[in-house]
Amino acid sequence: MKNLKREESEYMPDIKGDPRDFYEPVYTIGVAAAKLGVSVHTLRLYETEGLIIPYKTDSGRRLYSDLELEKVKCIKKMIQEEGLNFEGIRRLLAFVPCFKLRKCNTSHGAKCPAYNIKTRPCWATEEKCADPYPSCRDCPVYRKIVSCEDVQNLVYRSFCQS
């Protein structure tokens, strides 16, 4: 795992314990599925749909951190309690103002090809950010969205406190 050169503390969610442990990919897909009460197929589907990004080893083995586990709990809630489908979840996540979380200047947000795709979150697009991180898993935008409350707060602030 590469250490980020940028200051992360302002992007980290409120979690107890060592935040590096929260982001450390330690669970195999089978263990993660069992902890979440979902199938392995469901986790692969969430990945394919661009909702989570598991860490992949050099041999292609998927590993999940507590971050991905919390994201899956939120996805399940949006599907089961809010009635959203994958497209609805992707579009909702696309409203998160990534250029603000990354501290890009306002004109950058307008010029960034990843931000300007309104149907997917920036990490799930084929377009890459103008100032990319080593991987989208390392980006503060992906890391900041942990729970459904995080999504709600980030989208609300984007629209109501501009």
QUIZIUR-V87122 format. One line per field, one symbol per residue. ss: DSSP state (~ for helix, > for strand, _ for the rest). phi: phi as a letter, one per 40 degrees, with the letter a starting at -180 (. if undefined). A space follows every 10 residues. Layout:
BEGIN
ss=???
phi=???
END
This chain:
BEGIN
ss=________~~ ~_______~~ ~~~___>>~~ ~~~~~~___~ ~~~~~~~~__ ____>>____ _>>>_~~~~~ ~~~~~~~~~~ _____~~~~~ ~~~~___~~~ ~____~~~~~ ~_________ _~~~______ _____~~~_~ ~~~~___~~~ ~~~~~~~~~~ __
phi=.cccccccdc ccccbcgccc cccccbcccc ccccccgbcd dccccdcdcg cbbccbcdcg ccbbbcdccc ccdccdcccc ccgcbdcccd cccccccdcc ccgccdccdc ccccccccba cdcbbccbcc bccdaccccc cccccbbccc cdcccdcccb bc
END
